[in-house]
Amino acid sequence: MKKKILIISVLVVVLTLGTYFILSNKKENKMLDLSNMSLNEIKDYSKENNLNLKINYEFNKTIEKDKLISQSIKKDKIINADDKLVVVISKGKITNEEYKNNNINELGNVPIMMYHGIENVDTNENVGGNVDKDGYNRTAKAFREDLEFYYKENYRMVRLVDYVNGKIDTEFGKSPLVLTFDDGNKNNFNVLGKDEKGNLQIDPNCAIGILEEFKKKYPDYNVTATFFVMDNLFNQEEYDEEKLKWLVDNGYDVGNHTKNHINFKTATIEESVNAVGYMYEKLDKIIPNKYVNIVALPYGSPGSKTHQNFNSILSGTYNNKEYSTQATLRVGWMQEVSPFNKNFDKTFLKRIRAYDNNGKDFDITYTFNQLKNDRYISDGDKDTIVIPTDKESSLGQVDKEIIKY
């Protein structure tokens, strides 16, 4: 009897240890560095680990043909069955013929999209996905459709500040697009509470919730936007500071929309300085050195760079501290030129109002139809500017290598 009990005990210990080692081994299934693997080896590795593999190809002047450029799952990250792995494989150097076949033109126009509120409501008699008559607020459904439209039309999001500074690394053959949100509406970033670990629980139908959903759907897609806030930030006092920190930690930017949505056209110089300087000071206290020095002009005012208040937007002194604004955004109606165009003026940038109006008055359909004729199409390299020879007269002074074909 004692012998039987001993045998059973040994079996239990063996099974327990076996289970432990199996579970431990499963837990430690970490992603490998794929850079030294051939494409066939990457495919075999993905199959062995039940990964959902997607292969993209890009031209690259430094990485030889058929070698890995990047992998979406970083080395040593725990992997599970059905995880999506996106790898980018080099197509080698680009030839002039490839530039021509893909209509590469880095002097083409760029859409800077202007959004305000994103409301989870149905449209009634309004045109398309507008909530209000003038289309300053968009339904959640329409915003999702907008993002899908941009993606299918081969637009790829870039940071506003990178566009302003001419640091565009949009993949070869694709076009840059900038997303902006004004006013800091609660429905831009609505927090429903926190989970047991203290993480923000984000409303899936607010702007950030939809953007994060899109990020998961397209892991190879750079999802970003710039949110321009006022004194009340996102109108959730208990979470607002955490929201700003979350945004800059998760690939988004925060900019200045003045303290109280001032109308620069009718304000005094002193009021203008206080409105701009106050917001810079507030952002500097919450996310120091992590916000962008860009002002989205309330009402699009003053409407002219010659107005007496315009210089107060660009620079001033508030509470004995100097501030400097790199760029301003107007209330939009049309696309902007390339940052390499001789007519580019970052201090007074145009935007496109993201609304529907039956293809007229510079709505989404109208402006994107215009863009088909002269859109910025990237060579995939932020250090070079590629242009057709017949566009050379539009080129401004740049400090990058210029390639003409």
Secondary structure, DSSP 8 states (H G I E B T S, - for coil): -HHHHHHHHHHHHHHHHHHHHHHHHHHT-B----TTS-HHHHHHHHHHTT-EEEEEEE--SSS-TTSEEEESS-TT-B--TT-EEEEEEE--S--HHHHHHTT-BTTSBB-EEEE-EEE-----SSSTTBSSTTS-EEEHHHHHHHHHHHHHTTEEE--HHHHHTT-----TT-EEEEEEEETT-GGGS-EEEE-TT--EEE-TTSHHHHHHHHHHH-TTS----EEEE-TTTTS-TTTHHHHHHHHHHTT-EEEE--SS---TTTS-HHHHHHHHHHHHHHHHHHSTTTS--EEE-GGGTT-STTSTTHHHHHEEEETTEEEE--EEE----S-B--TTBTT--TTSB--EE---STT-TT-HHHHHHHHTTSB-B--S-TTEEEE-GGGGGGB---SSEEEE-
